[in-house]
Amino acid sequence: MRGSFPEAISRFHNGELIVDELKKLGYDITWIAEENPSLDDISIFKIAQKENRILLTNDKDFGDIVFRQKLVSSGIVLFRIKGQDTREKIKLLTKVLVSHKDRISKHFVVITKEKFRFTPI
């Protein structure tokens, strides 16, 4: 199922279910909360950049890093789901991975319950 989706790094707090599900599907994913929970956003961004990983997050500050600070990213997936429903995030992320896997790398992807938005970066 991996297809062309590169490795990922997760910035979710309480994101263990998402990380576990992606690992079951064969993705190489690092969960920052497990590796080094005290890292700030720019440090996490730089790790993802250095390791050529897609960043999965619910933190809008990464949009600022990419669009205002003009830093280059391998790709970012931002979840904008009210209530932070982890099962819903897994379902929607799986849909993006299956249906839009070629549009994730080098894009800022926003996932909501209603739609997916892909902005090249």
C-alpha positions in Angstrom: 0.0 0.0 0.0 2.9 2.4 0.5 3.1 3.4 -3.1 5.1 6.6 -3.6 4.4 8.0 -0.2 7.7 8.7 1.6 8.5 8.3 5.2 6.6 10.5 7.7 7.1 12.2 11.0 4.1 12.8 13.3 3.7 15.9 15.4 0.4 14.8 17.0 -0.1 14.8 20.7 -1.9 11.6 21.7 -1.2 10.3 18.2 -0.3 6.8 19.0 -3.3 5.3 17.2 -2.4 7.1 14.0 1.2 6.1 14.2 0.4 2.5 15.0 -2.1 2.3 12.0 0.4 3.8 9.6 3.1 1.3 10.8 0.6 -1.6 10.3 0.1 -0.4 6.7 3.9 -0.5 6.2 4.8 3.2 6.5 8.1 4.3 8.1 6.9 6.8 10.6 8.5 8.5 13.5 6.4 9.9 16.4 8.0 13.0 17.9 6.1 12.7 21.1 7.8 9.3 21.7 11.2 10.3 20.3 11.7 13.8 21.8 8.5 15.5 23.0 10.2 18.7 24.0 11.2 19.7 20.5 9.8 23.0 19.2 8.1 23.3 15.8 11.1 24.6 13.9 13.3 21.8 15.2 10.7 19.2 14.2 10.4 20.9 10.7 14.1 20.7 10.3 14.3 17.0 11.2 11.5 16.3 8.7 13.3 18.4 6.1 16.7 16.7 6.7 15.2 13.2 6.6 12.9 14.0 3.6 9.8 13.1 5.6 6.2 14.2 5.3 5.1 16.0 8.4 1.7 15.0 9.9 0.3 17.5 12.3 -2.7 19.4 13.6 -0.6 22.5 14.4 -1.3 25.4 12.0 2.1 26.9 12.8 3.7 24.7 10.2 1.8 26.6 7.6 3.5 29.7 8.8 6.9 28.1 8.6 6.3 27.1 5.0 4.4 30.0 3.6 5.6 33.0 5.6 9.1 32.0 6.4 9.5 30.4 2.9 11.2 27.3 4.2 11.3 24.2 1.9 9.4 21.1 3.0 9.1 17.5 1.7 5.4 17.9 2.4 3.0 18.6 5.3 -0.4 17.1 6.1 -2.4 19.4 8.4 -5.6 18.0 10.1 -8.3 20.5 10.7 -10.9 18.2 12.4 -13.0 19.6 15.2 -12.9 17.5 18.4 -9.6 15.9 17.3 -11.3 12.6 16.6 -8.4 10.1 16.1 -10.4 7.5 14.3 -11.8 10.1 11.9 -8.2 11.2 11.2 -7.1 7.7 10.5 -10.1 7.2 8.1 -9.4 10.5 6.3 -5.7 10.0 6.1 -6.1 6.5 4.7 -8.4 7.9 2.0 -5.8 10.6 1.1 -3.1 7.9 1.0 -5.1 5.7 -1.3 -6.7 8.3 -3.6 -4.2 11.1 -3.7 -0.8 9.5 -2.8 0.9 11.3 -5.7 -0.3 14.7 -4.5 1.2 14.6 -1.0 4.9 15.0 -1.5 5.9 18.6 -2.0 2.4 19.8 -1.0 0.8 21.4 2.0 -2.3 19.2 2.4 -5.2 20.2 4.6 -7.6 17.5 5.6 -11.1 18.4 6.9 -14.1 16.2 7.2 -15.6 17.9 4.2 -12.6 18.1 1.8 -8.9 17.8 1.1 -6.9 20.8 -0.1 -3.5 20.4 -1.9 -1.2 23.4 -2.2 2.1 22.9 -3.9 5.1 24.1 -1.8 
